[in-house]
Amino acid sequence: MNTETLITFAVALVLIPAAVIPYVRHIRAQERKARKRFEEAKIAGLQAAVSMHPHINATACIGCGGCTDVCPEGDVLGVIDGKAVLLHGSKCVGHGLCAEACPVGAIVMMMAAPGRSADLPILDENFETTVKNLFVVGELGGMGLIKNAITQGKKVVEHIATRPRAANGLYDVIVVGAGPAGLSAGLAAKAGRLKYAVLEQGDAGGTILQYPRRKIVMTSPVELPLWGKVKLTEASKETLLDLWKQVLVRTQLKVNTNEKVLDIIDAGGHFIVKTAAGEYPARHVVLALGRRGTPRKLGVPGEDLGKVTYRLIDAETYKDCDVLVVGGGDSAVEAAVGLALHGTNRVTLSYRKSEFTRLKERNARRLDEFRKRNAVNVLLGSNVKEIGEKEVRIETSDGMGTLPNDYVFIFAGGEMPFEFLKKAGIRFQEQVVA
C-alpha cells in the first residue's frame, strides 16, 4: 500500500465518523423524543385517532422520516425503531401530506376504527348520498381539514347549479351548518344566484366555535366564493372567526343562526326541511355538519367566549395557563391529565356530582396520582355559574368562589349527528380514504 493510499485511508477514518456520528446522535435524539411523546399521548388518552389519520404499513416503511418532516401539525408521526409510528392520532385532521411524501407508498389515509369514529356516509364524486339530491360535505364526510371543507362546499353547490332551477316556491338548496363547508356552500349559492338558505343551530362559524386547538393549520391558500383567496396558512381560532365575520359583512351572506334542523322529510321530488322556526321546501339539501355533533352546553353566561371549547387535541400548546376542565367522564379526566402532564399549567377539574362513578380504571388511577401531586385540583359537587374573560365563578359546597382562568374545556356529552342522517335514509359504510 503506497503512501498516497494510506493518507486517503487515514483521512477517511477521520472524516466518515465525523459525519456519521452526529447524524446517528441526531436520529437517536429524535427517536427518544418520539418515544416520550408516544408515552405522554398514551397517558393522556390522545394516542388513538378519532377521525382521518395515516395508516402505516410497517412492512413497507423504510423509516426515512419524510412523513414526519412534512406534517404541518408537527408531532402526529414519529420514527421509532426505524419505522414510522402514529404518536398523536387525535391531533391529526387529515392533511394527507405524509402519504404524498412517503417514497414507498407505505402510508394511506383512513378513518378511525368503528367505536372511535362512526362509519362514513356513502358518497359519489359530487358528494351526493344514497338519497338523491341530498349531499354531505366537510367533516361529516371524512374531510375535517378546513381547506378541503371549503373546497367541497363550493364544488357541491356549483354542481347543483348545473341542474334545472327549482320552481313552485322551492328553494334550490338548503345548507345545514355554517362552518367552513357550509359558509362556502352558501357563498357559492349566492354567487350562482340560487334561491338558498343557510341554517345553523348555533352561531356562524359552526365547528370552529368548538375547535379544540389554539392554533389552526391550513396547508395552503384556498378560494372562497365572493371573497377571494384565504391566505391564512396558520392562525388562531379567534383570527379565523374574525375572518368569517368579515366575510359575512362584505358578502352579505344571510345565515339563519340559532335555528336547529329537526327533520328532513322526502316529499317526493323535493324535501321538507323542518326547524323549530318553520319549514323549508327545497329541491336539494347540503349537510355541512361536524362529526362531533352537538355538544351539551352548560348554559351559563360567557360560554360563547372564544376560550371555551368542547374537545382537547393538542395539550402541549397550552403552557403556563389557568385551565378549567368541566365533566366527570373519561374525556374530561384525560384532558385534565394531558393539560397537567408537563407541570406548567394550573388545572382545575370541576364535576357536579360528589364522586366519579364511570371512569376507566386507568383514568381513575392517573387522576388520583395527579391529585396527590397537586397537579390537578379536583372540585367535586361543583357547578360553573359564569365564565369571564380572565376568571370563572364556581359554586361549591363551601359557597361561591372565583378562579383565575385562561381556557375552559367542557365535556358534558352531546348529541351525535349519525342517527339524524340515518333517519333521513342515508346509508353508511366504512371507507379507506387514499
C-alpha positions in Angstrom: 0.0 0.0 0.0 1.6 3.3 -1.1 1.8 6.5 0.9 -1.0 8.2 -1.0 -3.4 5.4 -0.3 -2.5 5.4 3.3 -3.2 9.1 3.6 -6.5 8.7 1.9 -7.4 5.8 4.2 -6.4 7.8 7.3 -8.4 10.9 6.1 -11.5 8.6 5.5 -11.1 7.2 9.0 -11.4 10.7 10.4 -14.0 12.2 8.2 -16.5 9.4 8.0 -17.0 9.1 11.8 -17.1 12.9 12.0 -20.0 13.0 9.6 -21.8 9.8 10.7 -21.6 10.1 14.5 -23.5 13.5 14.7 -26.1 12.1 12.3 -26.6 8.9 14.4 -26.8 11.1 17.6 -29.4 13.3 15.9 -31.5 10.2 14.9 -31.3 8.7 18.4 -32.3 12.1 19.9 -35.3 12.3 17.6 -36.3 8.7 18.5 -36.0 9.4 22.2 -38.2 12.5 21.7 -40.7 10.4 19.7 -40.9 7.7 22.4 -41.5 10.4 25.0 -44.3 11.9 23.0 -45.8 8.5 22.3 -45.9 7.6 26.0 -47.3 11.0 27.0 -50.0 10.8 24.4 -51.0 7.3 25.7 -51.1 8.6 29.3 -53.4 11.5 28.2 -55.6 9.2 26.1 -54.6 11.1 22.9 -52.6 8.5 21.0 -55.5 6.8 19.2 -57.0 8.5 16.2 -60.6 9.8 16.2 -61.0 10.7 12.6 -59.0 10.7 9.4 -55.3 9.7 10.0 -52.3 8.0 8.4 -52.3 4.2 8.5 -48.7 2.9 8.2 -47.7 -0.4 6.6 -44.8 -1.2 8.8 -43.5 -3.9 6.4 -43.1 -1.4 3.6 -41.9 1.6 5.7 -38.2 2.3 5.3 -38.0 4.8 8.3 -36.8 7.7 6.2 -38.7 10.3 8.2 -40.1 12.1 5.2 -43.6 11.8 6.6 -42.6 13.5 9.9 -40.8 16.3 8.1 -43.9 17.4 6.1 -46.6 17.1 8.8 -48.0 20.6 9.5 -49.2 19.5 12.9 -45.6 18.8 13.9 -45.8 15.6 16.0 -48.6 13.3 14.7 -45.9 10.9 13.4 -42.5 9.9 14.6 -39.9 7.3 13.8 -39.3 4.6 16.4 -37.1 1.5 15.9 -36.6 2.5 12.2 -40.4 2.6 11.4 -42.9 5.5 11.3 -45.4 5.4 14.2 -48.6 7.2 14.9 -47.7 9.2 18.0 -50.6 11.6 18.5 -53.5 10.3 16.5 -56.2 12.5 18.0 -54.2 15.6 16.7 -54.4 14.5 13.0 -57.0 16.3 10.9 -56.2 14.5 7.6 -53.8 16.8 5.8 -52.5 13.8 3.9 -49.1 15.3 3.1 -47.4 12.4 4.9 -48.9 9.9 2.4 -47.8 12.1 -0.5 -44.3 12.4 0.9 -43.8 8.6 1.5 -41.4 7.4 -1.2 -42.5 3.7 -0.9 -46.3 4.2 -0.6 -46.3 2.9 3.0 -49.0 5.4 4.2 -52.7 5.7 3.3 -55.2 8.0 4.9 -58.1 6.3 6.6 -60.8 6.9 9.2 -60.6 5.7 12.8 -61.9 2.3 13.6 -65.6 1.9 14.5 -66.1 2.7 18.1 -63.7 5.7 17.9 -65.5 7.1 14.8 -68.7 6.3 13.1 -68.7 4.9 9.6 -68.7 7.4 6.7 -71.8 8.1 4.6 -71.6 6.6 1.1 -70.9 9.5 -1.4 -70.4 9.7 -5.1 -67.9 12.0 -6.8 -70.2 15.0 -6.3 -70.7 14.3 -2.6 -74.3 13.1 -3.2 -75.5 10.5 -0.7 -77.6 7.4 -1.4 -80.6 9.7 -1.1 -81.0 11.6 -4.4 -80.4 15.4 -4.1 -79.1 15.1 -0.6 -75.4 15.9 -0.2 -72.8 15.7 2.6 -69.7 17.8 2.7 -66.9 18.7 5.2 -66.0 16.9 8.4 -69.1 14.6 8.4 -67.9 13.2 5.0 -64.5 12.5 6.4 -62.7 15.7 5.4 -62.0 17.7 8.5 -59.3 19.9 7.0 -60.6 23.5 6.6 -59.2 23.8 3.1 -60.9 20.6 1.9 -64.2 21.6 3.6 -64.3 25.0 1.9 -63.4 23.4 -1.5 -66.1 20.8 -1.1 -68.8 23.3 -0.1 -68.1 25.3 -3.2 -67.8 22.4 -5.5 -71.1 20.7 -4.5 -73.2 23.9 -5.0 -71.5 24.6 -8.3 -72.6 21.1 -9.3 -76.2 21.7 -8.1 -76.2 25.0 -10.2 -75.8 22.9 -13.3 -79.2 21.2 -12.7 -82.6 22.8 -13.5 -83.7 25.5 -11.2 -86.4 24.8 -8.6 -89.9 26.0 -9.2 -93.2 26.3 -7.3 -91.7 28.2 -4.4 -89.0 25.6 -3.7 -85.5 26.6 -2.6 -82.8 25.5 -4.9 -80.7 24.5 -2.0 -80.8 24.4 1.8 -77.4 24.3 3.5 -77.4 22.9 7.0 -74.5 24.1 9.1 -72.4 27.3 8.9 -68.9 26.0 9.5 -66.2 26.3 6.7 -68.1 23.9 4.4 -71.5 25.4 5.0 -70.4 29.0 4.6 -68.5 28.1 1.4 -71.7 26.4 0.1 -73.8 29.4 1.0 -71.5 31.8 -0.7 -71.4 29.6 -3.8 -75.2 29.6 -3.9 -75.4 33.3 -3.6 -72.7 33.8 -6.3 -74.7 31.4 -8.6 -78.0 33.3 -7.9 -79.6 30.3 -6.4 -82.5 30.5 -4.0 -80.9 29.3 -0.8 -81.0 29.3 3.0 -78.1 28.6 5.4 -79.4 27.1 8.7 -77.1 27.0 11.8 -78.2 25.7 15.2 -75.7 27.9 16.9 -73.7 30.9 15.7 -72.0 31.3 12.3 -68.6 29.6 12.4 -70.0 26.1 13.2 -67.5 23.7 14.5 -64.8 26.3 14.5 -66.5 27.7 17.6 -65.9 24.4 19.2 -62.4 24.0 17.8 -60.1 22.3 20.2 -56.8 23.9 19.1 -55.3 27.2 19.9 -53.6 27.1 16.5 -55.4 26.1 13.3 -53.3 24.9 10.4 -54.2 25.2 6.7 -51.7 23.6 4.3 -52.2 26.2 1.5 -54.5 29.1 0.5 -58.0 28.3 -0.6 -60.5 30.2 -2.8 -63.7 31.4 -1.1 -66.7 32.4 -3.3 -67.5 36.1 -3.4 -64.4 36.8 -1.2 -61.3 35.5 -3.0 -58.2 33.7 -1.6 -58.0 32.9 2.1 -54.2 33.1 2.6 -54.0 32.2 6.3 -51.8 29.1 6.5 -51.6 29.3 10.3 -54.0 31.1 12.5 -55.7 31.1 15.9 -59.3 30.1 16.3 -60.1 33.7 17.1 -58.4 35.0 14.0 -60.4 32.6 11.8 -63.7 33.6 13.5 -62.9 37.2 12.8 -62.3 36.3 9.2 -65.7 34.7 8.9 -67.3 37.8 10.4 -65.6 39.9 7.8 -66.8 37.6 5.0 -70.4 37.7 6.2 -70.4 41.5 6.4 -68.7 42.1 3.0 -70.7 39.4 1.1 -74.0 40.0 2.9 -74.5 36.2 3.1 -77.6 35.5 5.2 -77.3 32.8 7.8 -80.2 31.8 10.0 -78.4 31.3 13.3 -79.9 29.5 16.3 -82.2 27.6 14.1 -81.7 23.9 14.5 -82.9 21.4 11.9 -85.2 18.9 13.4 -86.0 16.7 10.5 -85.6 16.2 6.7 -88.6 14.7 5.0 -88.6 13.3 1.5 -91.8 14.7 0.0 -91.4 13.0 -3.4 -89.3 15.1 -5.8 -88.2 17.6 -3.1 -87.5 17.8 0.7 -89.2 19.5 3.6 -86.6 20.7 6.0 -88.2 21.2 9.4 -86.8 23.5 12.1 -88.1 24.9 15.3 -88.9 28.1 13.4 -90.7 26.6 10.4 -90.4 24.5 7.2 -88.3 25.0 4.1 -89.3 23.1 0.9 -86.1 22.5 -1.2 -85.0 20.7 -4.3 -81.5 20.0 -2.8 -80.1 19.8 0.7 -76.4 20.1 1.6 -75.5 18.8 5.1 -72.3 20.5 6.3 -72.4 19.2 9.9 -69.5 18.4 12.1 -68.7 14.8 13.1 -68.6 15.8 16.7 -72.3 16.6 16.7 -73.9 19.0 19.1 -72.1 19.3 22.4 -74.1 19.7 25.5 -73.6 23.1 26.9 -73.7 24.4 30.4 -76.0 27.3 29.6 -74.1 29.8 31.6 -73.1 33.4 30.8 -69.8 33.7 29.0 -69.9 30.2 27.4 -69.8 31.8 23.9 -66.3 33.2 24.5 -63.6 32.0 22.2 -61.6 30.5 25.1 -64.3 27.9 25.6 -64.2 24.6 23.7 -65.6 21.1 23.9 -62.7 18.9 23.0 -58.9 18.8 23.6 -56.5 17.7 20.9 -53.2 19.5 21.4 -52.5 19.8 25.2 -48.8 20.8 24.6 -49.8 24.2 23.1 -51.3 25.2 26.4 -48.4 26.3 28.7 -48.4 28.4 31.9 -52.2 28.7 31.7 -55.1 28.6 34.2 -57.3 25.9 32.8 -60.7 24.7 33.9 -62.0 21.3 32.7 -65.7 20.5 33.3 -67.0 17.0 33.4 -66.8 13.7 35.1 -66.2 11.2 32.4 -63.1 9.7 30.8 -62.7 12.5 28.3 -62.7 15.2 31.0 -60.2 13.3 33.1 -57.9 12.5 30.1 -58.0 16.2 29.2 -57.1 17.3 32.7 -54.2 14.9 32.9 -53.0 15.9 29.5 -53.0 19.6 30.4 -51.2 18.9 33.7 -48.7 16.5 32.3 -45.8 18.9 31.9 -46.4 20.8 35.1 -46.7 24.3 33.6 -50.5 24.7 33.7 -52.7 25.2 36.8 -55.5 22.7 36.1 -58.9 22.5 37.9 -61.4 19.7 37.2 -65.0 20.6 38.1 -67.7 17.9 38.4 -71.2 18.4 39.6 -71.5 15.1 41.4 -69.9 14.1 44.7 -67.8 11.3 43.2 -66.6 9.8 39.9 -68.7 6.7 39.0 -68.0 5.9 35.4 -64.2 6.2 34.9 -62.0 3.6 33.4 -59.7 2.1 36.0 -56.5 3.5 34.4 -58.0 7.0 34.3 -59.2 6.9 37.9 -55.7 5.8 38.9 -53.9 8.5 36.9 -56.3 11.2 38.2 -55.6 10.0 41.8 -51.8 10.2 41.1 -52.1 13.8 39.8 -54.4 14.9 42.7 -51.8 13.6 45.2 -49.1 15.6 43.4 -51.4 18.7 43.4 -51.1 18.7 39.7 -54.9 18.7 39.2 -57.2 20.5 41.6 -60.5 18.5 41.7 -63.7 20.2 42.7 -66.5 17.6 43.3 -70.1 18.7 43.8 -69.3 22.0 42.0 -71.1 23.9 39.3 -69.8 26.6 36.9 -72.0 29.7 37.2 -70.3 32.2 34.9 -67.3 32.4 32.6 -65.5 35.7 32.3 -62.6 36.9 30.2 -60.0 36.2 32.9 -61.9 34.2 35.6 -64.7 31.8 36.2 -67.3 31.7 39.0 -67.9 28.3 40.5 -70.3 27.2 43.2 -69.2 24.5 45.6 -70.4 23.2 49.0 -68.3 26.0 50.6 -70.2 28.7 48.6 -69.4 30.8 45.6 -65.8 31.1 44.5 -63.7 32.6 41.8 -60.8 31.1 39.9 -58.4 32.8 37.5 -58.9 31.3 34.1 -57.4 31.4 30.6 -59.3 28.4 29.0 -62.3 26.3 29.7 -62.9 22.8 28.3 -66.4 21.3 28.7 -67.0 17.6 28.5 -70.7 17.2 29.2 -71.6 14.8 26.4 -73.7 15.7 23.4 -75.8 14.5 20.5 -74.0 12.9 17.6 -75.4 13.5 14.0 -75.3 10.0 12.7 -78.8 8.9 13.8 -80.1 12.1 12.2 -78.5 11.1 8.9 -79.7 7.5 9.1 -83.2 8.7 9.8 -83.0 10.7 6.5 -82.3 7.4 4.7 -78.5 7.9 4.2 -76.6 4.7 4.0 -73.1 4.3 5.6 -70.1 2.2 5.0 -66.5 2.0 6.4 -64.2 3.7 4.0 -60.4 3.9 3.5 -59.5 7.3 2.0 -56.4 7.0 -0.2 
